Amino acid sequence: MTSIQQRAELQRQIWAIANDVRGSVDGWDFKQYVLGTLFYRFISENFVDYITGGDESVNYVAMSDDDENLALAKDDAIKTKGYFIYPSQLFSNVAANANRNDNLNTDLAAIFAAIENSANGYDSEKDIKGLFADFDTTSNRLGNTVEAKNKRLAAVLKGVAGLKITQFEDNENDLFGDAYEFLISNYAANAGKSGGEFFTPQHVSKLIAQLAMHGQTSVNKIYDPAAGSGSLLLQAKKHFDAHIIADGFFGQELNHTTYNLARMNMFLHNINYDKFNIQLGDTLTEPHFGDDKPFDAIVSNPPYSVKWIGSDDPTLINDDRFAPAGVLAPKSKADFAFVLHALSYLSPRGRAAIVCFPGIFYRGGAEQKIRKYLVDSNYVETVISLAPNLFFGTTIAVTILVLAKNKTDYTTQFIDASGEGFFKKETNNNVMTDDHIKKIMALFDSKENLDHIACSVPNETIAENEYNLSVSSYVEAKDTREVINITELNAELKTTVAKIDTLRNDIDAIVAEIEGSEIEGTEIEGAETKGLNRKGTV
């Protein structure tokens, strides 16, 4: 089965689950139950593989929770995997009996709590704690009675159990990402929530990851200061063999629900608790990982033009992240605050690839001063404008800013990847294929000038242009209007006018002939009438 067929089949099955469960569950809330159940199934199957070591003769699913061997294995399992699941708590066992369990909702709550609590006192505690917080099995959103709640929970469990998934982490697709993307596209508009602020489409994530890690055979670690569901970090893992990201995956996320999704996503892609560190909090005012920087690769899709405290906090202008620019990002538009934060965490050999709102590249005031700092310091490697309608919840054509601290030339590259050769239309959104991404990466690598698509501009020229970094200011759009030969057009007009004159003369002659005939006919008719009158008087 091809990757496209796998994705289509997954979407069909998720929609079938939705039809079974919809009712009192809002579509947007429903995604939490599907994603949470996917995660529950994954960690159960992953844990069984670990405990049995792939030995099919060991039937862990059928073991008793009181088996003395489990007590011996528990400590080592938690130290290695980060958690422990007893046989009775496994997804397969719970799903098999779901329709017959009158206490399903409370049993699930107890199981989730037990899995999280198994890590208490271990190094993995902070990575496991609260993972199932958004999977509220007692919520009235599932129904007003225990029976209604259990019926819907059983439907979700049975549906996810029926998904044809062999190995989550080895599958050609990002199944967790596909499920999230599908749920957003089907429910976000109806729920009045974009969801796009928490999720970067996989094709865009792939481009950003490749930009950030281009030309590097290994990186110390990768970081996303606005991690969302972790899709950007995971694309970096997919694009390169895991061993070259030596010290793991780091990220910070403000939204609690999405923070849990990001951690789930790490486990789901077999990134163990000791290889990732996702923190909750406001990156701009409560930054984590100050002791872990610098990072060789940074990827980010921060929220567009959100408000932040900015100059209302007088200490921020002295913050190491913002002080070098000499000015803070506007309070109403925090975009450049995220950019400066990422730059300060970047290693001398690394790259940062950041999705940005286009307005920050040409607006004046503080944003212009920050652009001046970036250009004069020679940190801007490339600015890439993408096609519109690539993201959920917004149709704007976003721009990717690539920062580097090891540039040897004092030019800035501009790429216009917004044209038809860089995307294709699908039902609701535009998408970039692998071929489109390869074209962009080839331009990025070569720094080749290509009419109407790419050019490298001396930083002095950018300074003369008031530090405008908008791609359209340097890459001339192709004139698609028809080229007209004025000489040929004048000749054609002369011929046309002559034909019109001839036609007009012909028409005038015909009209004159008709009018002459009418006058002659009137005279004859008059003469005959007079004759009759004379005869009549004789």
C-alpha positions as CSV (number, residue, x, y, z in Angstrom):
1,M,0.0,0.0,0.0
2,T,1.4,3.4,-1.0
3,S,1.8,6.3,1.4
4,I,-1.1,8.1,-0.3
5,Q,-3.3,5.0,0.1
6,Q,-2.2,4.6,3.7
7,R,-3.2,8.2,4.4
8,A,-6.5,7.9,2.6
9,E,-7.3,4.7,4.5
10,L,-6.4,6.2,7.8
11,Q,-8.7,9.2,7.1
12,R,-11.5,6.9,6.1
13,Q,-11.2,4.9,9.3
14,I,-11.0,8.0,11.5
15,W,-14.1,9.5,9.9
16,A,-15.9,6.2,10.6
17,I,-14.9,6.5,14.3
18,A,-16.2,10.1,14.2
19,N,-19.5,9.0,12.9
20,D,-19.9,6.5,15.8
21,V,-18.9,9.0,18.4
22,R,-20.3,12.3,17.3
23,G,-23.2,13.7,19.2
24,S,-22.6,15.6,22.4
25,V,-18.8,15.6,21.6
26,D,-17.8,18.7,19.8
27,G,-15.6,17.9,16.8
28,W,-12.7,19.9,18.1
29,D,-12.8,18.1,21.5
30,F,-13.2,14.8,19.7
31,K,-9.7,15.0,18.3
32,Q,-8.3,14.8,21.9
33,Y,-10.0,11.4,22.3
34,V,-8.8,10.0,19.0
35,L,-5.2,11.3,19.4
36,G,-5.1,10.2,23.1
37,T,-6.4,6.7,22.2
38,L,-3.8,6.4,19.4
39,F,-1.1,7.3,21.9
40,Y,-2.5,4.8,24.4
41,R,-2.4,2.0,21.8
42,F,1.1,2.9,20.7
43,I,2.7,3.0,24.2
44,S,1.0,-0.3,25.0
45,E,2.3,-2.0,21.9
46,N,5.7,-0.5,22.3
47,F,5.9,-1.6,25.9
48,V,5.0,-5.2,25.0
49,D,7.8,-5.2,22.4
50,Y,10.2,-4.0,25.0
51,I,9.2,-6.5,27.7
52,T,9.1,-9.5,25.4
53,G,12.2,-8.5,23.5
54,G,10.4,-9.6,20.3
55,D,10.1,-13.2,21.6
56,E,6.7,-14.4,20.4
57,S,6.7,-17.3,22.9
58,V,6.3,-14.7,25.7
59,N,2.6,-13.7,25.9
60,Y,2.8,-10.6,28.1
61,V,-0.8,-9.7,27.2
62,A,-2.1,-12.9,28.9
63,M,0.0,-12.6,32.0
64,S,-1.4,-11.9,35.4
65,D,-0.6,-8.5,37.0
66,D,0.6,-10.5,40.1
67,D,3.2,-12.5,38.2
68,E,6.4,-12.3,40.3
69,N,8.5,-11.7,37.2
70,L,6.8,-8.4,36.7
71,A,8.0,-7.1,40.0
72,L,11.6,-7.9,39.0
73,A,11.2,-6.2,35.6
74,K,9.4,-3.1,36.7
75,D,12.3,-1.0,38.0
76,D,14.4,-1.7,34.9
77,A,11.5,-1.0,32.6
78,I,10.8,2.4,34.0
79,K,14.5,3.3,33.9
80,T,14.6,2.3,30.3
81,K,11.2,3.2,28.8
82,G,10.1,5.8,31.4
83,Y,6.9,4.1,32.4
84,F,5.3,0.7,33.3
85,I,2.1,-0.9,32.1
86,Y,0.7,-4.0,33.7
87,P,-1.0,-6.6,31.4
88,S,-4.5,-5.7,32.5
89,Q,-3.8,-2.0,31.6
90,L,-2.7,-2.7,28.0
91,F,-4.8,-1.1,25.3
92,S,-5.6,-4.5,23.6
93,N,-7.0,-5.9,26.8
94,V,-9.1,-2.9,27.6
95,A,-10.4,-2.5,24.1
96,A,-11.3,-6.2,23.9
97,N,-13.7,-5.9,26.9
98,A,-14.8,-2.3,26.3
99,N,-18.4,-3.0,25.3
100,R,-18.9,-5.2,28.4
101,N,-17.3,-2.9,30.9
102,D,-19.8,-0.9,32.9
103,N,-17.0,1.0,34.6
104,L,-15.0,1.7,31.4
105,N,-14.7,5.5,31.9
106,T,-13.4,5.2,35.5
107,D,-11.2,2.2,34.7
108,L,-9.5,4.2,31.9
109,A,-9.0,7.2,34.2
110,A,-7.4,4.9,36.8
111,I,-5.2,3.2,34.1
112,F,-3.9,6.6,32.8
113,A,-3.2,7.8,36.3
114,A,-1.3,4.5,37.0
115,I,0.8,4.8,33.9
116,E,1.8,8.4,34.8
117,N,2.4,7.6,38.5
118,S,4.6,4.6,37.6
119,A,7.3,7.2,36.7
120,N,7.2,9.0,40.1
121,G,10.6,9.2,41.6
122,Y,12.4,8.3,38.3
123,D,14.2,10.5,35.8
124,S,11.2,10.3,33.4
125,E,8.7,11.7,35.9
126,K,8.5,15.1,34.4
127,D,8.2,13.7,30.8
128,I,5.4,11.3,31.7
129,K,3.4,13.5,34.2
130,G,0.1,14.8,32.7
131,L,0.3,13.1,29.4
132,F,-3.3,12.0,29.6
133,A,-4.6,15.2,31.2
134,D,-6.7,16.1,28.2
135,F,-8.2,12.6,27.8
136,D,-11.0,13.3,30.3
137,T,-13.0,10.1,30.4
138,T,-15.5,11.5,33.0
139,S,-16.3,14.6,31.0
140,N,-20.0,15.4,30.3
141,R,-18.9,16.2,26.8
142,L,-19.0,12.4,26.3
143,G,-22.5,12.2,27.5
144,N,-24.8,13.0,30.5
145,T,-24.8,9.4,31.9
146,V,-22.1,6.8,32.6
147,E,-23.7,4.6,30.0
148,A,-23.5,7.2,27.3
149,K,-19.9,8.0,28.2
150,N,-18.9,4.3,28.1
151,K,-20.7,3.8,24.8
152,R,-18.7,6.6,23.1
153,L,-15.4,5.6,24.7
154,A,-15.9,2.0,23.6
155,A,-16.5,3.2,20.1
156,V,-13.3,5.2,20.0
157,L,-11.3,2.2,21.5
158,K,-12.8,-0.2,19.0
159,G,-12.2,2.2,16.1
160,V,-8.5,2.8,17.0
161,A,-8.0,-0.9,17.6
162,G,-9.2,-1.5,14.0
163,L,-6.7,0.9,12.5
164,K,-4.3,-1.1,10.3
165,I,-1.0,0.2,11.8
166,T,1.9,-2.1,12.2
167,Q,4.8,0.1,13.4
168,F,3.9,3.7,14.2
169,E,7.5,5.0,14.1
170,D,8.6,3.0,11.0
171,N,5.5,3.9,8.9
172,E,6.2,5.9,5.8
173,N,3.7,8.5,6.9
174,D,3.5,10.5,10.1
175,L,0.3,8.7,11.2
176,F,-0.1,10.8,14.3
177,G,0.4,14.0,12.3
178,D,-1.9,12.7,9.5
179,A,-4.6,12.1,12.1
180,Y,-4.2,15.5,13.7
181,E,-4.1,17.2,10.3
182,F,-7.2,15.4,9.1
183,L,-9.1,16.3,12.3
184,I,-8.1,19.9,12.1
185,S,-9.2,20.2,8.4
186,N,-12.6,18.6,9.1
187,Y,-13.4,20.3,12.4
188,A,-11.5,23.5,12.8
189,A,-13.8,25.7,10.7
190,N,-16.9,24.4,12.3
191,A,-15.5,24.8,15.8
192,G,-14.3,28.4,15.1
193,K,-10.7,27.5,15.9
194,S,-7.9,27.4,13.5
195,G,-5.7,24.7,15.0
196,G,-3.1,25.8,12.5
197,E,-1.3,27.8,15.2
198,F,-0.5,24.5,16.9
199,F,0.4,22.5,13.8
200,T,2.7,23.0,10.8
201,P,1.6,21.0,7.8
202,Q,4.1,18.1,7.1
203,H,5.2,19.4,3.7
204,V,6.1,22.8,5.2
205,S,7.8,21.1,8.2
206,K,9.9,19.1,5.8
207,L,11.2,22.2,4.1
208,I,12.0,24.0,7.3
209,A,13.8,21.0,8.8
210,Q,15.9,20.6,5.6
211,L,16.8,24.3,5.6
212,A,17.9,24.3,9.2
213,M,20.1,21.2,8.9
214,H,21.3,21.7,5.3
215,G,25.0,20.8,4.8
216,Q,25.4,19.5,8.3
217,T,26.5,15.9,8.7
218,S,25.7,16.1,12.5
219,V,24.2,18.5,14.9
220,N,24.5,18.6,18.7
221,K,20.7,19.1,19.2
222,I,17.7,20.7,17.6
223,Y,15.3,23.2,19.2
224,D,11.9,24.6,18.6
225,P,11.0,27.6,20.8
226,A,7.3,27.4,19.8
227,A,7.0,23.6,19.5
228,G,3.3,23.2,18.9
229,S,2.6,19.5,18.4
230,G,6.3,18.8,17.7
231,S,5.9,18.3,13.9
232,L,9.0,20.4,13.0
233,L,11.2,18.5,15.4
234,L,10.0,15.2,14.1
235,Q,10.6,16.2,10.5
236,A,14.2,16.7,11.4
237,K,14.3,13.2,12.8
238,K,12.8,11.8,9.6
239,H,15.1,13.7,7.3
240,F,18.3,12.5,9.0
241,D,19.4,9.3,10.7
242,A,18.6,9.7,14.4
243,H,22.3,9.3,15.5
244,I,23.4,12.6,14.0
245,I,21.2,14.6,16.3
246,A,23.5,13.7,19.1
247,D,21.9,15.2,22.2
248,G,18.2,15.1,21.3
249,F,15.2,17.3,20.7
250,F,14.2,20.4,22.7
251,G,11.1,22.5,22.6
252,Q,8.9,24.9,24.6
253,E,5.2,25.3,24.2
254,L,2.7,27.7,25.9
255,N,-0.6,25.8,25.3
256,H,-1.0,23.0,27.8
257,T,-3.0,20.7,25.5
258,T,-0.5,21.1,22.6
259,Y,2.4,20.6,25.0
260,N,0.9,17.2,25.9
261,L,0.5,16.4,22.2
262,A,4.2,17.3,21.5
263,R,5.3,14.9,24.3
264,M,3.0,12.2,23.0
265,N,4.4,12.7,19.6
266,M,8.0,12.2,20.8
267,F,7.1,8.8,22.4
268,L,4.9,7.9,19.3
269,H,8.0,8.3,17.1
270,N,10.1,6.2,19.5
271,I,12.1,9.1,20.8
272,N,12.7,8.0,24.4
273,Y,12.2,10.3,27.4
274,D,16.0,10.7,27.8
275,K,16.3,12.0,24.2
276,F,13.7,14.8,24.3
277,N,13.0,17.7,26.6
278,I,9.7,19.5,26.0
279,Q,8.9,22.3,28.5
280,L,5.7,24.2,29.2
281,G,5.7,28.0,29.4
282,D,6.0,31.4,27.7
283,T,9.2,31.3,25.7
284,L,9.5,35.1,25.6
285,T,9.1,35.8,29.3
286,E,9.9,32.4,30.9
287,P,12.6,30.9,28.6
288,H,13.9,27.4,29.3
289,F,17.1,25.7,28.1
290,G,19.4,28.7,28.8
291,D,21.9,26.2,30.2
292,D,21.5,23.9,27.1
293,K,22.3,26.4,24.4
294,P,23.7,26.9,21.8
295,F,21.9,24.7,19.4
296,D,23.2,23.7,15.9
297,A,19.7,23.6,14.4
298,I,16.6,25.6,15.3
299,V,13.2,25.3,13.6
300,S,10.1,27.3,14.4
301,N,6.6,28.4,13.4
302,P,5.8,30.9,16.1
303,P,2.4,32.5,16.4
304,Y,1.9,35.4,14.0
305,S,1.8,39.0,15.4
306,V,0.7,38.0,19.0
307,K,0.8,40.6,21.8
308,W,3.5,40.4,24.4
309,I,4.6,42.5,27.4
310,G,7.5,44.1,25.5
311,S,8.5,47.5,26.7
312,D,6.1,47.3,29.7
313,D,8.8,45.1,31.3
314,P,11.9,47.4,31.6
315,T,14.2,44.4,32.3
316,L,13.7,42.9,28.9
317,I,15.8,45.5,27.0
318,N,18.8,44.2,29.0
319,D,17.9,40.6,28.3
320,D,20.8,38.9,26.5
321,R,18.4,37.8,23.7
322,F,17.1,41.3,22.9
323,A,19.8,43.7,24.1
324,P,22.1,43.4,21.0
325,A,19.3,44.8,18.7
326,G,19.0,47.8,21.0
327,V,15.2,47.7,20.7
328,L,12.3,45.4,21.6
329,A,9.7,44.1,19.2
330,P,6.4,46.1,19.4
331,K,4.0,45.1,22.1
332,S,1.3,44.3,19.6
333,K,3.6,42.2,17.3
334,A,6.0,39.8,19.0
335,D,7.3,38.2,15.8
336,F,10.8,39.6,16.0
337,A,11.0,38.8,19.7
338,F,10.8,35.1,18.7
339,V,13.4,35.7,15.9
340,L,15.8,37.3,18.3
341,H,15.2,34.6,20.9
342,A,16.0,31.9,18.3
343,L,19.1,33.8,17.1
344,S,20.5,34.0,20.7
345,Y,20.1,30.2,21.1
346,L,21.8,29.5,17.8
347,S,25.4,28.1,17.7
348,P,28.1,29.8,15.6
349,R,27.9,26.9,13.1
350,G,24.2,26.4,13.0
351,R,21.1,27.6,11.2
352,A,17.6,28.7,12.2
353,A,14.7,28.4,9.8
354,I,11.6,30.4,11.1
355,V,8.2,30.8,9.5
356,C,7.3,34.5,9.7
357,F,4.4,36.8,9.0
358,P,5.3,38.8,5.8
359,G,4.6,42.2,7.4
360,I,7.7,42.1,9.6
361,F,9.9,42.3,6.5
362,Y,8.9,45.8,5.4
363,R,7.2,47.6,8.3
364,G,9.0,50.6,9.9
365,G,9.6,51.5,13.5
366,A,11.2,49.0,15.9
367,E,10.9,46.2,13.4
368,Q,13.0,48.2,10.9
369,K,15.7,48.7,13.5
370,I,15.7,45.0,14.3
371,R,16.1,44.2,10.6
372,K,19.0,46.7,10.5
373,Y,20.7,44.8,13.3
374,L,20.2,41.5,11.6
375,V,21.5,42.7,8.2
376,D,24.4,44.7,9.5
377,S,25.5,41.8,11.6
378,N,25.2,39.6,8.5
379,Y,22.9,37.0,10.1
380,V,20.3,36.8,7.4
381,E,21.2,34.1,4.9
382,T,17.9,33.7,3.0
383,V,14.4,35.0,2.8
384,I,11.9,32.7,1.1
385,S,8.3,33.7,0.2
386,L,5.9,30.7,-0.1
387,A,2.6,30.2,-1.8
388,P,-0.6,31.3,-0.1
389,N,-3.0,28.9,1.6
390,L,-0.5,26.3,2.7
391,F,-1.5,26.4,6.4
392,F,-4.8,25.6,8.2
393,G,-6.7,28.6,9.4
394,T,-5.0,31.2,7.3
395,T,-4.7,31.9,3.6
396,I,-1.7,34.3,3.9
397,A,1.5,33.6,1.9
398,V,4.0,33.2,4.7
399,T,7.8,33.8,4.5
400,I,10.6,31.7,5.8
401,L,13.6,33.5,7.4
402,V,16.9,31.6,7.5
403,L,19.5,32.8,10.0
404,A,23.1,31.8,10.1
405,K,26.1,33.1,12.2
406,N,28.8,31.6,10.0
407,K,28.2,33.5,6.7
408,T,31.4,34.4,4.8
409,D,29.8,36.7,2.2
410,Y,27.9,39.9,2.8
411,T,24.9,39.2,0.6
412,T,21.4,38.0,1.4
413,Q,19.5,35.6,-0.8
414,F,15.9,36.1,-1.8
415,I,13.7,33.3,-3.2
416,D,10.2,33.7,-4.6
417,A,8.7,30.2,-4.2
418,S,5.1,31.5,-4.4
419,G,4.5,30.7,-8.1
420,E,2.7,27.8,-9.6
421,G,6.0,25.9,-10.0
422,F,6.3,25.6,-6.3
423,F,3.0,24.2,-5.1
424,K,-0.1,22.3,-6.3
425,K,-3.7,22.8,-5.5
426,E,-5.7,20.3,-3.4
427,T,-9.3,20.4,-2.1
428,N,-9.0,23.0,0.6
429,N,-5.3,23.9,0.7
430,N,-2.3,24.3,-1.5
431,V,0.5,21.8,-0.8
432,M,4.2,21.4,-1.7
433,T,5.3,18.1,-3.0
434,D,8.8,16.6,-2.5
435,D,9.7,17.9,-6.0
436,H,8.8,21.4,-5.0
437,I,10.9,21.2,-1.9
438,K,13.8,19.8,-3.9
439,K,13.6,22.8,-6.2
440,I,13.7,25.3,-3.3
441,M,16.6,23.4,-1.6
442,A,18.6,23.4,-4.9
443,L,18.2,27.2,-5.1
444,F,19.1,27.6,-1.5
445,D,22.2,25.5,-1.9
446,S,23.5,27.0,-5.1
447,K,22.7,30.6,-4.3
448,E,22.2,30.9,-8.1
449,N,20.5,34.0,-9.5
450,L,17.4,33.0,-11.5
451,D,15.2,35.6,-13.2
452,H,11.9,36.2,-11.5
453,I,12.7,33.5,-8.9
454,A,16.0,34.0,-6.9
455,C,18.7,36.5,-6.5
456,S,21.5,37.4,-4.0
457,V,21.6,41.0,-3.0
458,P,24.6,42.9,-1.4
459,N,23.8,44.0,2.2
460,E,24.7,47.5,1.2
461,T,21.9,47.5,-1.3
462,I,19.5,46.3,1.4
463,A,20.7,49.1,3.7
464,E,20.1,51.7,0.9
465,N,16.5,50.2,0.6
466,E,15.9,51.1,4.3
467,Y,16.5,47.4,5.3
468,N,13.4,46.2,3.5
469,L,13.7,42.4,3.4
470,S,10.5,41.7,1.4
471,V,11.2,39.2,-1.4
472,S,9.2,41.2,-3.9
473,S,11.5,44.2,-3.4
474,Y,14.4,42.3,-5.0
475,V,12.9,39.5,-7.1
476,E,11.1,41.0,-10.0
477,A,7.8,39.3,-10.7
478,K,7.5,37.9,-14.2
479,D,5.3,40.0,-16.4
480,T,2.7,37.6,-17.7
481,R,1.0,40.1,-19.8
482,E,0.9,39.5,-23.6
483,V,3.7,41.2,-25.4
484,I,2.3,43.5,-28.1
485,N,4.2,44.6,-31.3
486,I,3.0,48.2,-31.7
487,T,4.1,48.4,-35.4
488,E,2.1,45.3,-36.2
489,L,-0.8,46.5,-34.2
490,N,-0.8,49.9,-36.0
491,A,-0.7,48.1,-39.4
492,E,-3.6,45.9,-38.3
493,L,-5.5,49.0,-37.1
494,K,-4.9,50.7,-40.5
495,T,-6.2,47.7,-42.4
496,T,-9.2,47.4,-40.1
497,V,-10.0,51.1,-40.4
498,A,-9.8,50.9,-44.3
499,K,-12.1,47.9,-44.2
500,I,-14.5,49.8,-42.0
501,D,-14.4,52.8,-44.4
502,T,-15.1,50.6,-47.4
503,L,-17.9,48.9,-45.6
504,R,-19.4,52.2,-44.5
505,N,-19.2,53.5,-48.2
506,D,-20.9,50.3,-49.4
507,I,-23.6,50.7,-46.7
508,D,-24.1,54.4,-47.7
509,A,-24.5,53.4,-51.4
510,I,-27.1,50.7,-50.6
511,V,-29.0,53.1,-48.4
512,A,-29.0,55.8,-51.1
513,E,-30.2,53.3,-53.7
514,I,-33.0,52.2,-51.4
515,E,-34.0,55.8,-50.7
516,G,-34.0,56.6,-54.5
517,S,-36.2,53.6,-55.3
518,E,-38.7,54.8,-52.7
519,I,-38.9,58.3,-54.2
520,E,-39.4,57.0,-57.7
521,G,-42.2,54.6,-56.6
522,T,-44.0,57.5,-54.9
523,E,-44.0,59.6,-58.1
524,I,-45.5,56.8,-60.2
525,E,-48.1,56.1,-57.6
526,G,-49.1,59.8,-57.6
527,A,-49.4,60.0,-61.4
528,E,-51.7,57.0,-61.5
529,T,-54.0,58.5,-58.9
530,K,-54.3,61.8,-60.9
531,G,-55.2,59.8,-64.0
532,L,-58.0,58.0,-62.3
533,N,-59.4,61.3,-60.9
534,R,-59.5,62.8,-64.4
535,K,-61.2,59.8,-65.8
536,G,-63.7,59.8,-63.1
537,T,-64.7,63.4,-63.9
538,V,-65.3,62.8,-67.6
